[in-house]
Amino acid sequence: MVSILLYISLGFMLLGISLSMIRFIKGPLSVDRVISFDVMTVGSLGLIALIAFFTNRIIYIDVALVYGLLSFIGVLIVARYLERGL
């Protein structure tokens, strides 16, 4: 039962990432692109966590943690640039 729910959540995550990819490509404003990039990053963090669960390897959680921190710093830098410039 738990694995069925995890596969369903995997499908929803892939759907969310693909919809945010459409917004990233189509977005008229750069703010839309930054937000969709952040949504794609959070979705990919969830995918990495699911892969770690399915493969039973804890090292992927460390990779997801570093990826999340780098993504957060990147979004902060882009938001600061859009707000006032570097």
Residue pairs with C-beta under 8 A, 6 or more apart in sequence:
6 50
6 53
6 54
9 46
9 50
10 47
10 50
13 43
13 46
13 47
13 50
14 43
14 47
16 39
16 43
17 39
17 40
17 43
17 44
17 47
20 36
20 37
20 39
20 40
20 43
21 36
21 40
23 32
23 33
23 35
23 36
23 39
24 32
24 33
24 36
24 37
24 40
27 33
27 36
30 82
31 82
34 75
34 78
34 79
34 82
37 75
38 71
38 75
41 67
41 68
41 71
41 75
44 67
45 64
45 67
45 68
45 71
48 60
48 61
48 63
48 64
48 67
49 60
49 61
49 64
51 60
52 58
52 59
52 60
52 61
52 64
80 86
